[in-house]
Amino acid sequence: MALGVLDGVKERLAGKVQEASVSHGVLVLELAPPEVLATIQRLKSEFLFDLFLDVTAVDWLGQSPRFEVVYHFYSTAHRVRLRLKTRVPEEDPTVDSLVPLYGSARYMERECHDMYGIVFRGNPDLRPILLYEGFAGHPLRKDYPKRAEQPLVRYRDSPGGRS
Amino acid sequence: MAGKTIPIHSASAFEYLTTKKDELVGWARKFSLFPYPFVTACCAMEFMAVSSTPYDTDRFGAALPRFSPRQSDLLMVVGTLTHKQAPILRKVYEQMCEPKWVMAFGACATSGGFYQNYAAVAGIDKVIPVDIYVPGCPPRPETVIDGIMKLQDLIARSKHPLLTADF
Protein backbone atom coordinates (compact mmCIF):
# COMPACT_ATOMS: atom_id res chain seq x y z
CA MET A 1 0.00 0.00 0.00
CA ALA A 2 2.57 2.49 1.17
CA LEU A 3 5.09 1.60 -1.48
CA GLY A 4 2.38 1.78 -4.13
CA VAL A 5 1.81 5.45 -3.25
CA LEU A 6 5.52 6.12 -3.50
CA ASP A 7 5.72 4.45 -6.92
CA GLY A 8 2.91 6.71 -8.08
CA VAL A 9 4.74 9.80 -6.84
CA LYS A 10 7.91 8.60 -8.53
CA GLU A 11 6.20 8.07 -11.88
CA ARG A 12 4.34 11.35 -11.94
CA LEU A 13 7.37 13.40 -10.90
CA ALA A 14 9.67 11.72 -13.44
CA GLY A 15 11.49 14.33 -15.47
CA LYS A 16 11.50 16.86 -12.66
CA VAL A 17 13.83 14.88 -10.41
CA GLN A 18 17.44 13.90 -11.02
CA GLU A 19 17.19 10.67 -9.12
CA ALA A 20 14.48 8.76 -7.28
CA SER A 21 14.70 5.61 -5.21
CA VAL A 22 13.04 3.93 -2.27
CA SER A 23 15.31 3.44 0.73
CA HIS A 24 14.00 1.68 3.87
CA GLY A 25 10.44 2.53 2.89
CA VAL A 26 11.24 6.21 2.36
CA LEU A 27 11.02 7.73 -1.10
CA VAL A 28 14.24 9.65 -1.78
CA LEU A 29 14.19 12.36 -4.43
CA GLU A 30 17.18 14.36 -5.60
CA LEU A 31 16.60 17.49 -7.61
CA ALA A 32 18.08 20.83 -8.62
CA PRO A 33 17.55 23.85 -6.30
CA PRO A 34 15.26 25.80 -8.70
CA GLU A 35 12.81 22.86 -8.81
CA VAL A 36 12.48 22.56 -5.03
CA LEU A 37 9.63 24.95 -4.27
CA ALA A 38 7.42 23.92 -7.20
CA THR A 39 7.97 20.22 -6.51
CA ILE A 40 7.11 20.54 -2.84
CA GLN A 41 4.04 22.54 -3.76
CA ARG A 42 2.90 19.57 -5.87
CA LEU A 43 3.87 17.06 -3.18
CA LYS A 44 1.70 18.94 -0.73
CA SER A 45 -1.37 19.53 -2.91
CA GLU A 46 -1.40 16.42 -5.14
CA PHE A 47 0.19 13.77 -2.97
CA LEU A 48 -0.92 15.05 0.44
CA PHE A 49 2.49 15.32 2.09
CA ASP A 50 0.96 17.65 4.64
CA LEU A 51 3.50 17.36 7.47
CA PHE A 52 6.89 19.03 7.17
CA LEU A 53 9.18 17.11 9.53
CA ASP A 54 12.59 18.72 9.22
CA VAL A 55 15.12 20.51 7.11
CA THR A 56 18.81 20.07 7.69
CA ALA A 57 21.99 20.04 5.65
CA VAL A 58 25.07 17.93 5.01
CA ASP A 59 28.49 19.48 4.51
CA TRP A 60 30.39 17.47 1.91
CA LEU A 61 33.64 19.39 2.41
CA GLY A 62 35.86 19.07 -0.64
CA GLN A 63 33.05 18.20 -3.03
CA SER A 64 31.31 20.55 -5.39
CA PRO A 65 28.58 21.61 -4.89
CA ARG A 66 29.51 21.51 -1.23
CA PHE A 67 26.20 21.49 0.67
CA GLU A 68 23.26 19.15 0.45
CA VAL A 69 19.99 20.45 1.90
CA VAL A 70 17.76 17.60 3.09
CA TYR A 71 14.01 17.84 3.67
CA HIS A 72 11.75 15.25 5.26
CA PHE A 73 8.00 15.06 4.77
CA TYR A 74 5.22 12.79 5.99
CA SER A 75 1.79 12.19 4.57
CA THR A 76 -0.80 11.70 7.28
CA ALA A 77 -3.25 10.50 4.62
CA HIS A 78 -1.03 7.82 3.05
CA ARG A 79 1.21 7.29 6.08
CA VAL A 80 4.39 7.39 4.04
CA ARG A 81 7.58 9.39 4.34
CA LEU A 82 9.58 11.23 1.74
CA ARG A 83 13.10 12.64 1.71
CA LEU A 84 14.12 15.36 -0.69
CA LYS A 85 17.71 16.40 -1.34
CA THR A 86 19.22 19.24 -3.27
CA ARG A 87 22.84 20.36 -3.70
CA VAL A 88 23.86 24.01 -3.32
CA PRO A 89 27.33 25.52 -3.90
CA GLU A 90 29.50 27.10 -1.22
CA GLU A 91 29.56 30.52 -2.94
CA ASP A 92 25.77 30.83 -2.96
CA PRO A 93 24.12 28.37 -0.56
CA THR A 94 20.59 29.57 -1.28
CA VAL A 95 17.34 27.67 -1.60
CA ASP A 96 13.75 28.86 -1.60
CA SER A 97 12.03 29.07 1.76
CA LEU A 98 9.08 26.79 2.48
CA VAL A 99 7.38 29.36 4.73
CA PRO A 100 4.61 30.03 2.15
CA LEU A 101 3.72 26.30 2.25
CA TYR A 102 4.43 25.23 5.82
CA GLY A 103 4.41 27.67 8.77
CA SER A 104 6.62 25.34 10.77
CA ALA A 105 9.42 25.95 8.28
CA ARG A 106 10.21 29.28 9.95
CA TYR A 107 12.05 27.83 12.93
CA MET A 108 13.56 24.81 11.20
CA GLU A 109 15.06 27.01 8.50
CA ARG A 110 16.44 29.34 11.17
CA GLU A 111 18.20 26.42 12.82
CA CYS A 112 19.63 25.20 9.52
CA HIS A 113 20.80 28.75 8.79
CA ASP A 114 22.50 28.90 12.22
CA MET A 115 24.33 25.65 11.87
CA TYR A 116 25.22 25.47 8.17
CA GLY A 117 24.73 28.98 6.79
CA ILE A 118 22.15 27.89 4.24
CA VAL A 119 20.17 30.95 3.12
CA PHE A 120 16.44 30.43 2.73
CA ARG A 121 15.19 32.98 0.24
CA GLY A 122 11.80 34.22 1.40
CA ASN A 123 12.11 33.41 5.11
CA PRO A 124 11.36 36.79 6.73
CA ASP A 125 13.31 36.11 9.92
CA LEU A 126 16.68 34.35 9.81
CA ARG A 127 17.92 35.65 13.17
CA PRO A 128 19.90 33.12 15.28
CA ILE A 129 17.61 30.72 17.10
CA LEU A 130 19.98 28.33 18.88
CA LEU A 131 23.09 30.50 18.60
CA TYR A 132 23.33 34.08 19.80
CA GLU A 133 23.65 37.46 18.16
CA GLY A 134 27.22 38.14 17.16
CA PHE A 135 28.22 34.50 16.69
CA ALA A 136 30.63 34.35 13.75
CA GLY A 137 30.56 31.34 11.46
CA HIS A 138 28.45 28.21 11.34
CA PRO A 139 29.47 25.57 13.86
CA LEU A 140 28.29 22.40 12.10
CA ARG A 141 30.29 23.16 8.98
CA LYS A 142 33.18 20.75 8.75
CA ASP A 143 35.74 23.56 8.57
CA TYR A 144 34.57 25.23 11.80
CA PRO A 145 37.42 24.77 14.31
CA LYS A 146 36.43 22.29 16.99
CA ARG A 147 38.00 24.17 19.89
CA ALA A 148 36.87 27.66 18.89
CA GLU A 149 35.03 29.49 21.68
CA GLN A 150 32.96 32.65 21.39
CA PRO A 151 32.16 33.51 25.01
CA LEU A 152 29.59 36.18 25.81
CA VAL A 153 31.09 37.07 29.21
CA ARG A 154 34.68 37.91 29.96
CA TYR A 155 36.40 34.94 31.58
CA ARG A 156 37.78 35.36 35.09
CA ASP A 157 41.48 36.05 35.25
CA SER A 158 42.33 33.06 37.41
CA PRO A 159 39.93 30.16 36.93
CA GLY A 160 39.96 27.71 39.78
CA GLY A 161 38.65 28.09 43.27
CA ARG A 162 37.65 31.22 45.14
CA SER A 163 40.48 33.69 44.85
CA MET B 1 -1.67 21.10 90.18
CA ALA B 2 0.99 19.98 92.54
CA GLY B 3 4.45 19.33 91.28
CA LYS B 4 7.92 20.62 91.16
CA THR B 5 8.46 23.45 88.71
CA ILE B 6 11.91 24.17 87.42
CA PRO B 7 12.64 27.85 87.34
CA ILE B 8 14.06 28.92 84.00
CA HIS B 9 16.69 31.06 85.61
CA SER B 10 17.90 28.50 88.04
CA ALA B 11 21.53 28.39 88.90
CA SER B 12 21.79 24.93 87.34
CA ALA B 13 20.68 25.95 83.81
CA PHE B 14 23.04 27.41 81.23
CA GLU B 15 22.98 31.11 81.52
CA TYR B 16 25.90 31.83 79.28
CA LEU B 17 28.57 30.03 77.37
CA THR B 18 31.86 31.11 75.97
CA THR B 19 33.00 30.54 72.39
CA LYS B 20 34.70 32.33 69.56
CA LYS B 21 32.63 34.57 67.37
CA ASP B 22 33.83 32.93 64.13
CA GLU B 23 33.05 29.47 65.45
CA LEU B 24 29.58 30.49 66.55
CA VAL B 25 28.71 32.25 63.32
CA GLY B 26 30.27 29.48 61.23
CA TRP B 27 28.31 26.85 63.16
CA ALA B 28 25.09 28.74 62.53
CA ARG B 29 25.82 29.34 58.88
CA LYS B 30 26.93 25.84 58.01
CA PHE B 31 23.59 24.37 59.12
CA SER B 32 21.41 26.91 57.34
CA LEU B 33 22.46 26.65 53.73
CA PHE B 34 19.68 27.80 51.44
CA PRO B 35 20.52 26.41 48.02
CA TYR B 36 19.60 28.05 44.74
CA PRO B 37 19.46 25.26 42.15
CA PHE B 38 20.75 26.63 38.84
CA VAL B 39 19.72 23.54 36.93
CA THR B 40 20.58 23.28 33.26
CA ALA B 41 20.84 19.61 32.35
CA CYS B 42 20.48 15.95 33.21
CA CYS B 43 22.24 16.23 36.60
CA ALA B 44 18.89 17.64 37.75
CA MET B 45 17.67 14.05 38.13
CA GLU B 46 20.44 13.36 40.60
CA PHE B 47 19.73 16.65 42.35
CA MET B 48 16.15 15.48 42.87
CA ALA B 49 17.37 12.14 44.16
CA VAL B 50 19.70 13.72 46.69
CA SER B 51 17.11 16.28 47.81
CA SER B 52 14.30 13.84 48.43
CA THR B 53 13.57 11.24 51.07
CA PRO B 54 16.13 8.43 50.75
CA TYR B 55 19.15 10.77 50.93
CA ASP B 56 17.59 13.99 52.16
CA THR B 57 19.83 17.03 52.27
CA ASP B 58 17.56 18.38 55.02
CA ARG B 59 19.73 16.44 57.46
CA PHE B 60 22.50 18.90 56.64
CA GLY B 61 20.34 21.98 56.86
CA ALA B 62 20.43 22.34 53.10
CA ALA B 63 16.91 21.34 52.24
CA LEU B 64 14.95 24.37 51.26
CA PRO B 65 15.62 25.54 47.71
CA ARG B 66 15.04 29.25 47.32
CA PHE B 67 14.11 30.22 43.82
CA SER B 68 15.30 33.75 44.32
CA PRO B 69 19.05 34.24 44.36
CA ARG B 70 18.58 37.12 46.82
CA GLN B 71 17.33 34.70 49.49
CA SER B 72 19.89 31.97 49.00
CA ASP B 73 23.48 31.48 49.99
CA LEU B 74 24.54 28.31 48.18
CA LEU B 75 24.51 28.42 44.39
CA MET B 76 24.35 24.87 43.07
CA VAL B 77 25.17 24.85 39.36
CA VAL B 78 23.71 21.55 38.23
CA GLY B 79 24.60 20.64 34.67
CA THR B 80 26.30 21.93 31.55
CA LEU B 81 26.83 25.65 31.19
CA THR B 82 26.52 26.94 27.64
CA HIS B 83 27.95 30.19 26.37
CA LYS B 84 24.40 31.44 25.91
CA GLN B 85 23.64 30.71 29.61
CA ALA B 86 26.87 32.19 30.99
CA PRO B 87 25.63 35.82 31.27
CA ILE B 88 22.57 34.57 33.18
CA LEU B 89 24.70 32.59 35.62
CA ARG B 90 26.92 35.63 36.18
CA LYS B 91 23.86 37.77 36.90
CA VAL B 92 22.36 35.22 39.32
CA TYR B 93 25.68 35.01 41.16
CA GLU B 94 25.93 38.77 41.42
CA GLN B 95 22.39 39.03 42.79
CA MET B 96 23.18 36.76 45.73
CA CYS B 97 23.98 38.45 49.02
CA GLU B 98 27.16 37.79 50.96
CA PRO B 99 28.07 35.40 52.40
CA LYS B 100 27.64 33.05 49.45
CA TRP B 101 29.13 29.81 48.27
CA VAL B 102 29.12 28.00 44.94
CA MET B 103 29.01 24.28 44.25
CA ALA B 104 29.88 22.91 40.81
CA PHE B 105 27.61 19.87 40.61
CA GLY B 106 28.78 17.20 38.16
CA ALA B 107 31.47 16.84 35.54
CA CYS B 108 30.10 19.46 33.14
CA ALA B 109 29.87 22.24 35.70
CA THR B 110 33.32 21.30 37.00
CA SER B 111 35.24 21.17 33.74
CA GLY B 112 32.86 21.05 30.79
CA GLY B 113 32.79 17.26 31.06
CA PHE B 114 32.94 15.55 27.70
CA TYR B 115 31.85 18.66 25.85
CA GLN B 116 34.48 20.48 23.87
CA ASN B 117 32.61 22.39 21.23
CA TYR B 118 31.20 25.74 20.15
CA ALA B 119 28.35 25.65 22.69
CA ALA B 120 29.72 24.62 26.10
CA VAL B 121 31.80 26.53 28.66
CA ALA B 122 34.66 24.35 29.95
CA GLY B 123 33.77 24.68 33.63
CA ILE B 124 31.77 27.34 35.45
CA ASP B 125 34.90 28.59 37.23
CA LYS B 126 35.74 30.49 34.06
CA VAL B 127 32.74 32.68 34.84
CA ILE B 128 32.23 32.66 38.64
CA PRO B 129 34.37 31.54 41.60
CA VAL B 130 33.68 28.04 42.90
CA ASP B 131 34.07 26.71 46.45
CA ILE B 132 33.41 23.03 46.01
CA TYR B 133 33.59 20.71 43.00
CA VAL B 134 31.49 17.54 42.95
CA PRO B 135 32.71 15.14 40.25
CA GLY B 136 30.67 12.47 38.51
CA CYS B 137 28.49 12.09 35.46
CA PRO B 138 26.14 12.34 37.22
CA PRO B 139 27.48 12.33 40.80
CA ARG B 140 26.07 9.73 43.15
CA PRO B 141 23.95 11.21 45.96
CA GLU B 142 26.65 10.12 48.41
CA THR B 143 29.15 12.21 46.47
CA VAL B 144 26.92 15.27 46.68
CA ILE B 145 26.39 14.77 50.42
CA ASP B 146 30.14 14.42 50.83
CA GLY B 147 30.50 17.69 48.93
CA ILE B 148 27.97 19.43 51.19
CA MET B 149 29.78 18.15 54.29
CA LYS B 150 33.14 19.33 52.98
CA LEU B 151 31.60 22.71 52.24
CA GLN B 152 30.24 22.80 55.79
CA ASP B 153 33.72 22.10 57.12
CA LEU B 154 35.02 24.93 54.97
CA ILE B 155 32.36 27.30 56.29
CA ALA B 156 33.07 26.28 59.90
CA ARG B 157 36.79 26.94 59.43
CA SER B 158 36.33 30.30 57.71
CA LYS B 159 36.50 33.76 59.20
CA HIS B 160 33.11 35.41 59.43
CA PRO B 161 33.67 39.13 59.73
CA LEU B 162 30.63 41.00 60.99
CA LEU B 163 31.84 44.19 59.44
CA THR B 164 33.13 44.01 55.90
CA ALA B 165 34.69 46.57 53.62
CA ASP B 166 31.30 47.10 51.98
CA PHE B 167 29.46 47.58 55.25
Boltz contact constraints between the chains, C-beta under 6 A:
constraints:
  - contact:
      token1: [A, 132]
      token2: [B, 84]
      max_distance: 6.0
  - contact:
      token1: [A, 139]
      token2: [B, 118]
      max_distance: 6.0
  - contact:
      token1: [A, 151]
      token2: [B, 83]
      max_distance: 6.0
  - contact:
      token1: [A, 152]
      token2: [B, 83]
      max_distance: 6.0
  - contact:
      token1: [A, 152]
      token2: [B, 86]
      max_distance: 6.0
  - contact:
      token1: [A, 152]
      token2: [B, 87]
      max_distance: 6.0
  - contact:
      token1: [A, 153]
      token2: [B, 86]
      max_distance: 6.0
  - contact:
      token1: [A, 153]
      token2: [B, 87]
      max_distance: 6.0
  - contact:
      token1: [A, 153]
      token2: [B, 90]
      max_distance: 6.0
  - contact:
      token1: [A, 153]
      token2: [B, 127]
      max_distance: 6.0
  - contact:
      token1: [A, 155]
      token2: [B, 126]
      max_distance: 6.0
  - contact:
      token1: [A, 159]
      token2: [B, 125]
      max_distance: 6.0
  - contact:
      token1: [A, 159]
      token2: [B, 126]
      max_distance: 6.0
  - contact:
      token1: [A, 160]
      token2: [B, 125]
      max_distance: 6.0
  - contact:
      token1: [A, 162]
      token2: [B, 129]
      max_distance: 6.0
  - contact:
      token1: [A, 162]
      token2: [B, 131]
      max_distance: 6.0
